[in-house]
Amino acid sequence: MNSPNSPKIGRRGFLGLAAGATALAASSGEVRAASVPTNARIVIIGAGAGGTALANRLVDRLEGAQITLIDPRKQHLYQPGLTLVAAGLKPADYVVSETTDWLPKGVSLIAEKAAAIDPVAKTVSTEGGQTLSYDFLVVAPGLILDHDAIEGFSLDMVGENGIGALYAGPQYAAATWKAASKFIEEGGHGIFTRPGTEMKCAGAPLKHTFLIDDRLRRAGNRGKAEITYGAHDGALFGVPIVSEKVRMLFLDRDIAPVYQHTVKSIDAGAKRVTFNTAEGTEEMDYDYIHLIPPQRAPEVIRQSGLSWADKWTDQGWVECDMATLQHLRYPEIWALGDVAGVPKGKTAASVKWQVPVVEDQIVSAIAGTEPTETYGGYTSCPMITRIGRAMLVEFDYNNNLLPSFEGIIPPLEELWISWLMKEVALKATYNAMLRGKA
C-alpha cells in the first residue's frame, strides 16, 4: 500500500513515463562523436548483453576496425525475464531470440567457445582450432552455474520431486513453474535458497520467494504452506536498508529466514536438503525447493591468468579496476558484465552503465585521448514483492540508493509503477541497449 505522501500516477501517467523512459534510452546514443579511423583488431569474448551492446556501439564509433565476437550460443536469452517464466507469468519463449538478430554489419561472429587466452602474446584460441591476434580484448563471457557443486543434483531433476532452478535457462524456468504449481496447489514446506558465491541478480531468489508466496495467497492455500528462505550470510540483501525492508516484508508475510545457510546436497527421492551452516550441517525436508548453484567465472578465464589472485579465488572473477573495468596487469584487456571482478554489477542494468565506459576506454586508446567515463557500481533490481507490485531498487558500490525517478518512484515502496517498469518498460530498454542505443 502506498503511504499518504506517495506520489500518485494513473495508468496513462505510467504509460507516458514508460514511453518516455524507453524513448530516452533509445535516443541516448543518437548524438555520437565522429567515427575514429583505425585498423585495430578488437576481440570480444561473449555475445550476451555486454558483448553485443559493446559491438554495436564500437561499430558506430570506429571506422575500419576489425571487430570479432566469439560465442557458440545460437540463442540470446533475456535473463531478467526468467523470474516471470518461473512464476507462470510469461511463456518460455518470452526470453529467447537469436544471437545473430542483434549483431550489426561489420562484426564477425565466430560461433565457437573461446578455449584459451594468452594475454602476453595477445591471442585468443577457439575450440575449433582458430587463433586470433588482438590489439584490444574484452572478456564478457558471462558466468558458469556450477550445478555439480550441489551433491546429488542434476538439471534433469528440475520440475520433478518439487525441484526448481530458474537460472539454468527458459526450459528450466518453465519446469520450475511446473514444480512450483504443484506446491501452490498442495501446500507443504517450500524452501528458497541462494549460493554463497557472488551471483547474477542477487534479488532473483527473493523475487521468486515473493511471487510463489503471492501465488499461494491467490490460490487460497497460503495457510497450507510453510516458507523458509535460506540466506547465505547474515543479511537478506547486500544493501543494508534494502535488507531490512525485505526482513520486514518477510515478517509481515510469515516467510521464515534462516541465516548462514548454503546448500550442500539434496536427496531428491527423500525430498531432503542438507545445508552447510555456521554450526555444521542441517537437514530440512521440503515439498518444494528452489536451487541456485554457486557461480564462477568460465574455465577459460580462470586458466588464463586474468583472475584476481587475492580475492574471489574460488570464483575466478577478472582482476580489473572498479571504475574503468580495465585489467590491472594487461592494459589491452577489459572485463564486462558478470565476469568482472568488482563489488557490484552482475545485472543487465549494470551492463547498461558499464558498456559506455569500456567503449570510451577503447576509443580513447585508439584516438590517443584521455577517457572520461567511469563506472560507479550502478546496479538496479526491480524487486518484485507480489504480482503487480515491486520496489525499484537502484544503488552503487557504496550502497547509496540512486533513484532514477526521484519524487515519482520511491525506491523502497511496493508500487504498481515499479512492477510495470519491470514487466513492460525493462525489456524495451534492454533491447535498445543491445542495439547500442541505450
C-alpha positions as CSV (number, residue, x, y, z in Angstrom):
1,M,0.0,0.0,0.0
2,N,1.3,3.5,-0.8
3,S,1.9,5.9,2.1
4,P,-0.2,9.0,2.2
5,N,2.6,11.1,0.9
6,S,3.5,8.8,-2.0
7,P,3.1,10.4,-5.5
8,K,0.1,9.3,-7.4
9,I,0.2,8.3,-11.0
10,G,-2.5,6.6,-13.1
11,R,-2.2,4.1,-15.9
12,R,-2.0,6.8,-18.5
13,G,0.6,8.6,-16.5
14,F,2.7,5.4,-16.2
15,L,2.4,4.7,-19.9
16,G,3.7,8.1,-20.6
17,L,6.5,7.6,-18.1
18,A,7.4,4.2,-19.5
19,A,7.3,5.5,-23.1
20,G,9.5,8.5,-22.1
21,A,12.0,6.3,-20.3
22,T,12.2,3.9,-23.3
23,A,12.5,6.8,-25.8
24,L,15.2,8.4,-23.6
25,A,17.1,5.1,-23.6
26,A,16.7,4.7,-27.3
27,S,17.8,8.2,-28.1
28,S,20.7,8.4,-25.7
29,G,23.1,7.0,-28.3
30,E,21.9,9.2,-31.2
31,V,24.3,12.1,-30.7
32,R,27.6,10.5,-31.1
33,A,31.1,11.7,-31.8
34,A,32.6,11.4,-35.3
35,S,34.0,7.9,-36.2
36,V,37.6,7.3,-35.5
37,P,39.6,5.7,-38.4
38,T,41.6,2.6,-37.3
39,N,42.6,-0.9,-38.4
40,A,42.6,-2.1,-34.7
41,R,41.8,-5.7,-34.1
42,I,39.2,-5.9,-31.3
43,V,38.1,-9.3,-30.0
44,I,35.1,-9.6,-27.7
45,I,34.5,-12.9,-25.9
46,G,30.8,-13.3,-25.3
47,A,27.7,-12.2,-27.3
48,G,25.5,-11.7,-24.3
49,A,24.1,-8.4,-23.2
50,G,27.5,-6.7,-22.7
51,G,29.4,-8.1,-25.7
52,T,26.5,-7.4,-28.1
53,A,25.9,-3.9,-26.8
54,L,29.6,-3.0,-27.0
55,A,29.9,-4.4,-30.5
56,N,27.0,-2.2,-31.7
57,R,28.5,0.9,-30.1
58,L,32.0,0.3,-31.4
59,V,30.8,-0.2,-35.0
60,D,29.3,3.3,-34.8
61,R,32.4,4.8,-33.2
62,L,35.2,3.2,-35.2
63,E,35.8,3.2,-38.9
64,G,37.8,0.3,-40.3
65,A,38.2,-1.7,-37.1
66,Q,38.2,-5.5,-37.2
67,I,35.7,-6.4,-34.6
68,T,35.2,-10.1,-33.8
69,L,32.7,-11.7,-31.4
70,I,33.4,-15.2,-30.1
71,D,30.4,-17.1,-28.7
72,P,28.9,-20.5,-29.6
73,R,25.4,-19.8,-28.4
74,K,22.8,-19.6,-31.1
75,Q,20.2,-18.1,-28.8
76,H,20.3,-14.9,-26.9
77,L,18.5,-15.0,-23.5
78,Y,16.7,-12.1,-21.9
79,Q,17.7,-13.3,-18.5
80,P,15.7,-10.7,-16.5
81,G,12.5,-12.5,-17.8
82,L,13.3,-15.9,-16.2
83,T,11.7,-15.0,-12.9
84,L,8.5,-14.2,-14.7
85,V,8.6,-17.5,-16.6
86,A,9.2,-19.4,-13.3
87,A,6.1,-17.8,-11.8
88,G,3.9,-18.7,-14.7
89,L,3.6,-15.1,-15.8
90,K,5.4,-15.4,-19.2
91,P,5.9,-18.3,-21.6
92,A,9.4,-19.7,-22.0
93,D,9.9,-18.2,-25.5
94,Y,9.5,-14.7,-24.0
95,V,13.2,-14.7,-23.1
96,V,14.5,-16.2,-26.3
97,S,15.8,-14.6,-29.5
98,E,18.6,-15.4,-32.0
99,T,22.1,-14.2,-31.2
100,T,22.6,-13.0,-34.8
101,D,19.4,-10.9,-34.7
102,W,21.3,-8.3,-32.6
103,L,24.6,-8.1,-34.3
104,P,25.5,-5.2,-36.6
105,K,27.0,-5.4,-40.0
106,G,30.8,-5.1,-39.9
107,V,31.1,-7.5,-36.9
108,S,32.4,-11.1,-37.4
109,L,30.9,-13.8,-35.3
110,I,32.9,-17.0,-34.6
111,A,30.3,-19.5,-33.3
112,E,32.8,-21.4,-31.1
113,K,33.8,-21.3,-27.5
114,A,37.0,-19.5,-26.5
115,A,39.4,-22.2,-25.4
116,A,42.5,-20.2,-24.3
117,I,43.6,-16.6,-23.8
118,D,47.3,-15.7,-23.9
119,P,47.5,-12.1,-22.6
120,V,51.2,-11.9,-23.2
121,A,51.1,-13.0,-26.9
122,K,47.7,-11.2,-27.2
123,T,45.9,-14.1,-28.8
124,V,42.6,-16.0,-28.2
125,S,42.2,-19.6,-29.4
126,T,38.9,-21.2,-30.0
127,E,37.7,-24.8,-29.5
128,G,37.6,-25.2,-33.3
129,G,41.3,-24.5,-33.5
130,Q,41.3,-20.9,-34.7
131,T,43.8,-18.4,-33.2
132,L,43.1,-14.7,-33.3
133,S,45.5,-11.9,-32.5
134,Y,44.1,-8.8,-30.9
135,D,45.1,-5.3,-30.1
136,F,42.2,-4.9,-27.7
137,L,40.3,-7.7,-25.9
138,V,37.1,-7.5,-24.0
139,V,36.1,-10.5,-21.9
140,A,32.3,-10.7,-21.5
141,P,31.6,-14.5,-21.4
142,G,29.1,-14.3,-18.5
143,L,29.5,-16.8,-15.7
144,I,29.1,-20.6,-15.1
145,L,26.3,-22.1,-13.0
146,D,28.2,-24.8,-11.0
147,H,25.3,-27.2,-10.6
148,D,27.7,-30.0,-9.9
149,A,28.7,-28.2,-6.6
150,I,25.3,-29.3,-5.2
151,E,25.8,-33.0,-4.3
152,G,23.0,-35.2,-5.6
153,F,21.6,-32.6,-8.0
154,S,21.5,-32.6,-11.8
155,L,19.4,-30.4,-14.2
156,D,17.3,-33.3,-15.4
157,M,15.7,-33.2,-11.9
158,V,14.2,-29.8,-12.4
159,G,10.4,-29.9,-12.5
160,E,10.2,-33.2,-10.7
161,N,10.2,-34.1,-7.0
162,G,9.4,-30.5,-6.1
163,I,12.7,-29.1,-7.5
164,G,13.0,-25.7,-9.2
165,A,16.0,-24.0,-10.7
166,L,15.1,-21.0,-12.8
167,Y,18.6,-19.7,-13.5
168,A,19.5,-22.5,-15.9
169,G,17.5,-21.3,-18.8
170,P,14.0,-20.9,-20.2
171,Q,13.1,-24.6,-20.3
172,Y,14.2,-25.0,-16.7
173,A,12.4,-21.8,-15.6
174,A,9.2,-23.3,-17.2
175,A,9.9,-26.7,-15.4
176,T,10.4,-24.7,-12.2
177,W,6.9,-23.3,-12.7
178,K,5.6,-26.9,-13.1
179,A,7.1,-27.9,-9.7
180,A,6.0,-24.6,-8.0
181,S,2.4,-25.1,-9.3
182,K,2.1,-28.4,-7.5
183,F,3.4,-26.8,-4.3
184,I,0.9,-23.9,-4.8
185,E,-1.9,-26.4,-5.2
186,E,-1.0,-28.9,-2.4
187,G,1.0,-26.8,0.1
188,G,3.7,-28.1,2.3
189,H,7.2,-26.8,3.0
190,G,8.8,-24.5,0.4
191,I,12.5,-23.8,0.7
192,F,14.1,-21.0,-1.3
193,T,17.9,-20.7,-1.5
194,R,20.8,-18.7,-2.8
195,P,24.5,-19.6,-3.1
196,G,27.4,-18.4,-1.0
197,T,29.3,-17.1,-4.0
198,E,28.8,-13.8,-5.9
199,M,25.8,-14.2,-8.2
200,K,23.9,-12.6,-11.0
201,C,20.9,-10.6,-9.9
202,A,21.0,-11.3,-6.2
203,G,17.4,-10.2,-6.0
204,A,16.2,-13.0,-8.1
205,P,15.8,-15.6,-5.3
206,L,13.9,-13.1,-3.3
207,K,11.6,-12.3,-6.2
208,H,10.8,-16.0,-6.7
209,T,10.1,-16.3,-3.0
210,F,7.7,-13.4,-3.0
211,L,6.0,-14.5,-6.2
212,I,5.3,-18.0,-5.0
213,D,4.1,-16.7,-1.7
214,D,1.7,-14.4,-3.6
215,R,0.6,-17.3,-5.9
216,L,-0.3,-19.3,-2.7
217,R,-2.3,-16.5,-1.4
218,R,-4.2,-16.0,-4.7
219,A,-5.0,-19.7,-4.7
220,G,-6.3,-19.6,-1.1
221,N,-3.6,-22.0,0.0
222,R,-1.2,-19.9,2.0
223,G,-2.4,-21.4,5.2
224,K,-1.4,-24.9,3.9
225,A,2.2,-23.8,3.2
226,E,5.3,-23.0,5.3
227,I,8.1,-20.9,3.6
228,T,11.7,-20.9,4.5
229,Y,14.3,-18.6,2.9
230,G,18.0,-19.7,3.2
231,A,20.3,-16.6,3.3
232,H,24.0,-17.3,2.7
233,D,25.2,-14.8,5.2
234,G,23.7,-12.6,8.0
235,A,21.6,-10.5,5.7
236,L,18.8,-10.9,3.1
237,F,20.3,-8.4,0.6
238,G,23.7,-6.7,0.2
239,V,22.4,-3.2,0.7
240,P,21.6,-2.8,4.4
241,I,18.5,-0.6,4.1
242,V,17.0,-2.9,1.4
243,S,17.9,-6.0,3.5
244,E,15.9,-4.5,6.4
245,K,12.9,-3.8,4.2
246,V,12.9,-7.4,2.9
247,R,13.2,-8.6,6.5
248,M,10.1,-6.6,7.4
249,L,8.2,-7.9,4.4
250,F,9.1,-11.5,5.3
251,L,7.9,-10.9,8.8
252,D,4.6,-9.5,7.5
253,R,4.1,-12.4,5.1
254,D,5.2,-15.2,7.5
255,I,8.3,-16.1,5.5
256,A,11.0,-17.5,7.8
257,P,14.6,-16.6,7.0
258,V,17.4,-18.8,8.2
259,Y,20.9,-17.2,8.0
260,Q,24.4,-18.6,7.2
261,H,22.7,-21.4,5.3
262,T,24.1,-22.6,1.9
263,V,23.0,-25.8,0.2
264,K,25.5,-28.7,0.5
265,S,23.4,-31.6,-1.0
266,I,20.0,-32.8,-2.0
267,D,18.2,-36.1,-1.7
268,A,15.5,-35.8,-4.4
269,G,13.9,-39.2,-3.5
270,A,13.5,-38.3,0.1
271,K,12.8,-34.6,-0.6
272,R,15.5,-33.6,1.9
273,V,18.1,-30.9,1.6
274,T,21.3,-30.6,3.6
275,F,22.7,-27.1,4.4
276,N,26.1,-26.0,5.5
277,T,25.6,-23.7,8.4
278,A,27.8,-21.8,10.9
279,E,27.3,-24.6,13.4
280,G,27.8,-27.5,11.0
281,T,25.2,-29.2,8.7
282,E,21.4,-29.1,9.0
283,E,18.8,-31.2,7.2
284,M,15.4,-30.0,6.2
285,D,12.5,-31.8,4.5
286,Y,10.8,-29.9,1.7
287,D,7.8,-30.2,-0.7
288,Y,9.2,-27.6,-3.0
289,I,12.8,-26.2,-3.2
290,H,14.3,-23.6,-5.4
291,L,18.0,-24.2,-6.0
292,I,20.5,-21.6,-7.2
293,P,24.0,-23.1,-7.5
294,P,27.4,-21.5,-6.8
295,Q,28.5,-19.2,-9.7
296,R,32.0,-18.8,-11.1
297,A,34.0,-17.4,-14.0
298,P,34.3,-19.7,-17.0
299,E,37.2,-22.0,-17.1
300,V,38.9,-20.1,-20.0
301,I,39.1,-17.1,-17.7
302,R,40.3,-18.9,-14.7
303,Q,43.1,-20.7,-16.7
304,S,44.2,-17.5,-18.5
305,G,45.9,-15.7,-15.6
306,L,43.3,-12.9,-15.7
307,S,41.6,-13.6,-12.4
308,W,42.2,-12.0,-9.1
309,A,45.0,-13.7,-7.1
310,D,44.0,-12.4,-3.7
311,K,40.2,-12.4,-3.6
312,W,37.3,-14.4,-5.0
313,T,39.9,-17.1,-5.5
314,D,37.3,-19.8,-5.6
315,Q,35.3,-18.0,-8.2
316,G,37.8,-16.5,-10.6
317,W,36.4,-13.1,-11.5
318,V,38.6,-10.9,-13.7
319,E,41.0,-8.6,-12.0
320,C,40.1,-5.1,-13.1
321,D,39.8,-1.5,-12.0
322,M,36.4,-1.0,-10.4
323,A,36.0,2.4,-12.1
324,T,37.3,1.7,-15.6
325,L,37.0,-2.1,-15.8
326,Q,40.4,-2.2,-17.4
327,H,42.6,-5.1,-16.4
328,L,45.2,-4.1,-13.8
329,R,48.1,-6.1,-15.4
330,Y,47.1,-6.2,-19.0
331,P,46.0,-2.7,-20.2
332,E,44.7,-4.0,-23.5
333,I,42.0,-6.1,-21.8
334,W,38.7,-5.0,-20.2
335,A,36.1,-7.1,-18.3
336,L,32.4,-6.5,-18.9
337,G,29.3,-7.9,-17.2
338,D,29.1,-10.9,-14.9
339,V,32.7,-11.9,-15.2
340,A,34.1,-8.6,-13.9
341,G,35.8,-8.8,-10.5
342,V,34.1,-5.7,-9.0
343,P,32.0,-5.5,-5.8
344,K,28.7,-4.9,-7.6
345,G,27.5,-5.2,-11.1
346,K,26.1,-8.6,-12.1
347,T,22.8,-7.4,-13.6
348,A,21.7,-6.2,-17.0
349,A,21.2,-2.7,-15.6
350,S,24.8,-2.7,-14.6
351,V,25.9,-3.7,-18.1
352,K,24.0,-0.7,-19.5
353,W,26.3,1.6,-17.5
354,Q,29.5,-0.5,-17.9
355,V,29.4,-0.7,-21.7
356,P,29.8,3.1,-22.4
357,V,32.8,3.0,-20.0
358,V,34.6,0.2,-21.9
359,E,33.6,1.9,-25.2
360,D,35.2,5.2,-24.1
361,Q,38.3,3.4,-22.9
362,I,38.9,1.6,-26.2
363,V,38.1,4.5,-28.4
364,S,40.3,6.8,-26.4
365,A,43.2,4.4,-26.5
366,I,42.8,4.3,-30.3
367,A,42.4,8.1,-30.7
368,G,45.2,8.9,-28.2
369,T,42.9,10.9,-26.0
370,E,42.1,10.7,-22.3
371,P,39.0,8.6,-21.4
372,T,36.3,10.4,-19.3
373,E,33.7,7.8,-18.5
374,T,33.8,5.8,-15.2
375,Y,31.6,3.2,-13.6
376,G,30.4,3.8,-10.1
377,G,28.9,0.4,-9.4
378,Y,25.3,1.2,-10.6
379,T,23.1,-1.8,-10.1
380,S,19.3,-2.0,-10.4
381,C,16.9,-4.6,-9.1
382,P,13.2,-4.2,-9.8
383,M,12.4,-6.2,-6.6
384,I,9.1,-7.9,-7.3
385,T,7.2,-8.4,-4.0
386,R,3.9,-9.7,-5.4
387,I,2.2,-9.9,-8.7
388,G,1.5,-6.3,-9.7
389,R,3.9,-4.7,-7.1
390,A,7.6,-4.1,-7.0
391,M,10.3,-1.9,-5.5
392,L,12.6,-0.2,-7.9
393,V,15.9,-0.6,-6.0
394,E,19.0,1.2,-7.5
395,F,22.3,1.5,-5.8
396,D,26.1,1.9,-6.3
397,Y,29.3,0.5,-4.9
398,N,28.8,2.3,-1.6
399,N,25.2,1.1,-1.2
400,N,23.9,4.6,-1.8
401,L,20.3,4.5,-3.3
402,L,20.2,6.1,-6.7
403,P,16.6,6.5,-7.7
404,S,16.2,7.3,-11.4
405,F,12.7,8.7,-10.9
406,E,13.2,10.7,-7.7
407,G,9.9,12.1,-6.5
408,I,8.0,9.8,-8.7
409,I,9.0,6.2,-7.8
410,P,10.2,5.9,-4.1
411,P,12.7,3.1,-4.1
412,L,11.5,1.2,-1.0
413,E,7.8,1.2,-1.6
414,E,5.8,-1.6,-3.3
415,L,4.3,0.1,-6.3
416,W,2.3,-0.8,-9.4
417,I,4.5,1.6,-11.4
418,S,7.7,-0.3,-10.4
419,W,6.0,-3.6,-11.4
420,L,5.2,-2.2,-14.8
421,M,8.7,-0.9,-15.2
422,K,9.8,-4.5,-14.8
423,E,7.1,-6.1,-16.9
424,V,6.7,-3.6,-19.7
425,A,9.5,-1.0,-19.9
426,L,12.5,-3.0,-19.0
427,K,12.6,-5.3,-22.0
428,A,12.3,-2.4,-24.4
429,T,15.1,-0.6,-22.7
430,Y,17.2,-3.9,-22.7
431,N,16.6,-4.3,-26.4
432,A,17.7,-0.7,-27.1
433,M,20.8,-1.4,-25.1
434,L,21.6,-4.4,-27.2
435,R,21.3,-2.2,-30.3
436,G,23.8,0.2,-28.8
437,K,21.1,2.9,-28.3
438,A,21.0,2.9,-24.5
